[in-house]
Amino acid sequence: MPEEGVRKVQAHNLRLRATPIDCVVLTAFDSEFTFLRNICGRVGIRMHHASTLEQADFLLMATEAGVLISDAAGVDCSWHNALELIGERYPLVAMLVVADPLDAPFVRDACRSGVCGVLWKPVRLDAASRLIRTAHQAWEDRLLLREESGIAACPLR
């Protein structure tokens, strides 16, 4: 019986590795999105741009992305609002915050609040890739736990 569980986990991991990493990037700055898309696209990470929280909501649903990357503050929201959105509607999605060192007091409690990490500006490819892959792995692990527990889906509130 334990071997069956191991085979199930291995099959699940192979299935997930075959798919690229999809992220929704919530930022009002086209240049920031373009920069992230360009550096991360080289390492197999696809980015989808949302300028507003409403667009992020739609893209998370449409793309089934496992990672939401949010600016510390945007046009219509802050990282707090983005975290609230995924907590209510996409509880398996992992979240990262992009912040300038000057934003440090504003994002100080991000990780304690449920954010997986902070991408500090200027964003470096190695740090961004590693943190996005870690957040994606958290999403994959949550999917696996949900699957193993027999829960069909997390309910929307």
C-alpha positions in Angstrom: 0.0 0.0 0.0 2.8 2.6 0.8 4.2 1.9 -2.7 0.9 2.9 -4.3 1.1 6.3 -2.5 4.6 6.8 -3.6 3.6 6.0 -7.2 0.7 8.4 -7.0 3.0 11.3 -5.7 5.6 10.5 -8.5 2.9 10.6 -11.2 1.5 13.8 -9.8 4.9 15.4 -9.7 5.7 14.4 -13.3 2.3 15.8 -14.5 3.0 19.1 -12.8 6.6 19.4 -14.1 5.4 18.9 -17.7 3.4 22.2 -17.4 5.1 25.6 -17.5 4.8 27.9 -14.5 2.1 30.5 -14.9 2.0 33.7 -12.9 -0.3 36.6 -12.8 1.5 39.9 -12.2 -0.6 42.7 -10.6 1.1 46.0 -11.5 0.1 49.3 -12.9 3.5 49.7 -14.5 3.8 48.2 -18.0 7.6 48.5 -17.8 7.8 46.4 -14.6 5.6 43.7 -16.1 7.7 43.7 -19.4 10.9 43.4 -17.4 9.6 40.5 -15.4 8.1 38.8 -18.4 11.4 39.1 -20.3 13.7 37.9 -17.6 11.4 35.1 -16.4 10.4 33.9 -19.9 13.9 32.8 -20.5 13.6 30.2 -17.7 10.2 28.8 -18.5 8.0 31.1 -16.4 5.0 32.6 -18.2 3.7 36.0 -17.0 0.1 37.4 -17.4 -0.4 41.1 -16.8 -3.2 42.5 -14.6 -3.4 46.3 -14.1 -6.2 46.0 -11.6 -7.4 43.6 -8.9 -10.4 42.8 -11.0 -8.1 41.8 -13.9 -6.0 39.7 -11.6 -9.1 37.9 -10.4 -10.1 37.2 -14.0 -6.6 36.0 -15.0 -6.2 33.8 -12.0 -9.4 32.0 -13.0 -8.7 32.0 -16.7 -5.1 30.8 -16.6 -5.3 28.7 -13.5 -2.0 30.3 -12.5 -0.5 29.1 -9.2 1.4 32.3 -8.4 0.2 35.9 -8.0 2.9 38.5 -8.0 1.7 41.9 -6.7 3.3 45.3 -6.4 3.4 46.6 -2.9 0.8 49.2 -3.9 -1.1 49.7 -7.1 -3.7 51.9 -8.7 -6.8 50.3 -7.1 -5.2 48.1 -4.4 -2.3 47.1 -2.2 -0.7 43.7 -1.6 -3.2 43.4 1.3 -6.1 43.5 -1.1 -4.5 41.0 -3.4 -3.8 38.6 -0.5 -7.5 39.0 0.6 -8.6 38.1 -3.0 -6.6 34.9 -3.1 -7.6 34.0 0.4 -11.3 34.3 -0.5 -11.3 32.9 -4.0 -8.0 31.1 -4.8 -6.8 29.7 -1.5 -4.2 27.4 -3.1 -2.5 30.2 -5.0 0.9 31.3 -3.6 1.6 35.1 -3.5 4.8 37.2 -3.9 5.1 40.9 -3.4 7.5 43.1 -5.5 8.8 46.0 -3.4 11.3 48.7 -3.4 13.6 48.9 -0.3 11.7 52.1 0.7 8.6 50.0 0.9 10.1 47.8 3.7 7.9 49.2 6.5 4.8 48.7 4.3 5.6 45.0 3.5 7.2 44.2 6.9 4.4 41.8 7.9 3.8 40.3 4.4 5.3 36.9 5.2 3.5 36.7 8.5 0.3 37.4 6.7 0.6 34.6 4.2 2.7 36.0 1.4 5.4 33.5 0.3 8.1 36.1 -0.1 9.2 39.5 -1.3 11.0 40.2 -4.5 13.2 43.2 -3.8 13.9 45.8 -6.4 16.1 45.9 -8.4 14.8 42.4 -9.3 17.6 39.9 -10.2 16.9 36.9 -12.5 18.4 34.3 -10.1 16.4 35.6 -7.1 13.2 36.0 -9.0 13.4 32.6 -10.6 14.2 30.9 -7.3 11.4 32.7 -5.4 8.8 32.1 -8.1 9.7 28.4 -8.4 9.5 28.1 -4.6 6.0 29.8 -4.6 5.0 27.5 -7.5 6.1 24.5 -5.5 4.0 25.6 -2.6 1.0 25.8 -5.0 1.8 22.3 -6.3 2.1 20.9 -2.8 -1.3 22.4 -1.8 -2.8 20.8 -4.9 -1.3 17.4 -3.9 -2.6 17.7 -0.3 -6.0 18.6 -1.5 -6.0 15.6 -3.9 -4.7 13.2 -1.3 -7.3 14.4 1.2 -10.1 13.6 -1.2 -11.5 17.2 -1.3 -12.8 17.9 -4.8 -12.2 21.6 -4.6 -11.8 24.4 -2.1 -15.1 26.2 -1.9 -15.4 29.7 -3.1 -16.8 32.1 -0.5 
